[in-house]
Amino acid sequence: MKAVALTRYLPINDPQSLFDVELPKPAAKGHDLLVRVEAISVNPVDTKVRSPKAKVESAPKVLGWDAAGVVEAVGEEVTRFKPGDEVYYAGDLTRAGSNAQFQLVDQRITGRKPRSLSFAQAAALPLTTITAWEALFERLRIDQQGGHRNRTLLIISGAGGVGSIGIQLAKLAGLKVIATASRPETKKWVHDLGADHVVDHRQPLPAQLKALGFAGVDFIANFNNTDAYWRVMAELIRPQGGIVAIVENDGPLELGLLKSKSATFAWEFMFTRAMFQTPDMAKQSELLNETAALVDAGKIRTTLTETLSPINAANLRAAHARLESGRTIGKLVLAGW
Ligand SMILES: NC(=O)c1ccc[n+]([C@@H]2O[C@H](COP(=O)([O-])OP(=O)(O)OC[C@H]3O[C@@H](n4cnc5c(N)ncnc54)[C@H](OP(=O)(O)O)[C@@H]3O)[C@@H](O)[C@H]2O)c1
């Protein structure tokens, strides 16, 4: 099968940083589906894993954790899917990724692809949807059914992959969403996705929120640098509010800043369930299925903004370079072999 892989960890302008390779087609056992990959999406985790370092792999390593495709074969314990089913999933960071014509993925972290979307449109969604869903509805415990209607949520980095789906999920739960974006095109994008207010993360946030009439917010979902926003989050969170972060910190985080407000802080890492094989890992299959139903009902739209074709090393290197700029809007997808 065709795949894009690396053995050395090189800057993305090096043609060897990601190269085309032929690999053996894997076989499905246990809970695994063998999926014929039709489209993939790129995420900052790909560029973080690929980032230059001295390590050398003895065999080609396939990255990529976002895909849509068709089930080709199933393991003996599979009950949720059958060959021919169209699926979408992010997969497991500890296993071979989706930048290959065929991939093994556990049925418990796989969802049925939204019928109304193309493979490319569907591949834009899984990793970021799982992240935003778990961040809002599980870590912050926001009530999906509207129990927190009109409570305020600040989304830091509204136009990125995670923010673009996070805004939509939060609006469905009835929250008042203040999203950050810094450029005219990203400000327009987050407005179009449903954000009630847009503030600029290149300018001090408290003064902008105050000008909008918010002394503080009930929830904060930080989809950008945790260290950089720590102090301002502690300042903006309302007493008894909740903060969730998804980006690993570089320095110590001063948890004490939240004490007098009894504010809660939670991490979200969307690979936790697969990585630790938690007993509830099938919740990811279920949330992807629920998202597919919301998409097919016209309540959520794909966050795809650009498709490169075909899936090969040259296009994947171009996609990584774009992501590394930190300026992509929504999701960049590669489709077709
Ligand atoms: N823990 C997890 O499970 C998990 C899951 C997914 C992602 N992540 C991490 O979360 C981060 C975001 O992922 P993503 O896919 O949303 O990234 P992305 O799509 O690359 O985000 C791009 C957006 O970031 C915004 N941005 C750039 N600089 C910013 C700043 N200083 N403050 C706020 N926003 C800024 C830009 O908006 P403007 O152009 O308007 O400036 C741009 O639209 C990455 O570090 C990723 O690795 C973690």
The ligand as a MOL file (V3000), in Angstrom:
LIG
                    3D

  0  0  0     0  0            999 V3000
M  V30 BEGIN CTAB
M  V30 COUNTS 48 52 0 0 0
M  V30 BEGIN ATOM
M  V30 1 N -4.9890 18.1820 24.0100 0
M  V30 2 C -5.5530 17.7760 22.8940 0
M  V30 3 O -6.2070 16.7310 22.8490 0
M  V30 4 C -5.3950 18.6130 21.6510 0
M  V30 5 C -6.2180 18.3570 20.5560 0
M  V30 6 C -6.1340 19.1830 19.4410 0
M  V30 7 C -5.2210 20.2190 19.4080 0
M  V30 8 N -4.4020 20.3970 20.4830 0 CHG=1
M  V30 9 C -3.4350 21.5140 20.4720 0
M  V30 10 O -4.2010 22.7090 20.4940 0
M  V30 11 C -3.5800 23.7210 19.7400 0
M  V30 12 C -4.5640 24.2790 18.7360 0
M  V30 13 O -4.9080 23.2850 17.7980 0
M  V30 14 P -5.7000 23.7020 16.4730 0
M  V30 15 O -5.8480 22.4820 15.6500 0
M  V30 16 O -6.9170 24.4870 16.8090 0 CHG=-1
M  V30 17 O -4.6080 24.6840 15.8300 0
M  V30 18 P -4.6390 25.5300 14.4860 0
M  V30 19 O -5.8060 25.1340 13.6510 0
M  V30 20 O -3.2880 25.4590 13.8950 0
M  V30 21 O -4.8740 27.0300 15.0480 0
M  V30 22 C -4.7080 28.0930 14.1620 0
M  V30 23 C -5.3030 29.3490 14.7790 0
M  V30 24 O -4.5330 29.7390 15.9160 0
M  V30 25 C -4.8070 31.1120 16.1270 0
M  V30 26 N -3.7240 31.7250 16.8930 0
M  V30 27 C -2.4630 31.9740 16.4540 0
M  V30 28 N -1.7620 32.5940 17.4330 0
M  V30 29 C -2.5960 32.7290 18.5010 0
M  V30 30 C -2.4710 33.3090 19.7910 0
M  V30 31 N -1.3200 33.8510 20.2120 0
M  V30 32 N -3.5310 33.2790 20.6270 0
M  V30 33 C -4.6910 32.7150 20.2320 0
M  V30 34 N -4.8820 32.1510 19.0120 0
M  V30 35 C -3.8480 32.1730 18.1570 0
M  V30 36 C -4.9010 31.6990 14.7370 0
M  V30 37 O -5.8860 32.7200 14.7430 0
M  V30 38 P -5.5630 34.1800 14.0930 0
M  V30 39 O -5.0650 33.8880 12.6950 0
M  V30 40 O -6.8540 34.8810 14.1590 0
M  V30 41 O -4.4760 34.8040 14.9530 0
M  V30 42 C -5.2800 30.5120 13.8290 0
M  V30 43 O -6.5360 30.6480 13.2240 0
M  V30 44 C -2.3100 23.0610 19.1410 0
M  V30 45 O -1.2100 23.3530 19.9830 0
M  V30 46 C -2.6190 21.5890 19.2020 0
M  V30 47 O -1.4860 20.7520 19.2660 0
M  V30 48 C -4.4720 19.6370 21.5970 0
M  V30 END ATOM
M  V30 BEGIN BOND
M  V30 1 1 1 2
M  V30 2 2 2 3
M  V30 3 1 2 4
M  V30 4 1 4 5
M  V30 5 2 4 48
M  V30 6 2 5 6
M  V30 7 1 6 7
M  V30 8 2 7 8
M  V30 9 1 8 9
M  V30 10 1 8 48
M  V30 11 1 9 10
M  V30 12 1 9 46
M  V30 13 1 10 11
M  V30 14 1 11 12
M  V30 15 1 11 44
M  V30 16 1 12 13
M  V30 17 1 13 14
M  V30 18 2 14 15
M  V30 19 1 14 16
M  V30 20 1 14 17
M  V30 21 1 17 18
M  V30 22 2 18 19
M  V30 23 1 18 20
M  V30 24 1 18 21
M  V30 25 1 21 22
M  V30 26 1 22 23
M  V30 27 1 23 24
M  V30 28 1 23 42
M  V30 29 1 24 25
M  V30 30 1 25 26
M  V30 31 1 25 36
M  V30 32 1 26 27
M  V30 33 1 26 35
M  V30 34 2 27 28
M  V30 35 1 28 29
M  V30 36 1 29 30
M  V30 37 2 29 35
M  V30 38 1 30 31
M  V30 39 2 30 32
M  V30 40 1 32 33
M  V30 41 2 33 34
M  V30 42 1 34 35
M  V30 43 1 36 37
M  V30 44 1 36 42
M  V30 45 1 37 38
M  V30 46 2 38 39
M  V30 47 1 38 40
M  V30 48 1 38 41
M  V30 49 1 42 43
M  V30 50 1 44 45
M  V30 51 1 44 46
M  V30 52 1 46 47
M  V30 END BOND
M  V30 END CTAB
M  END
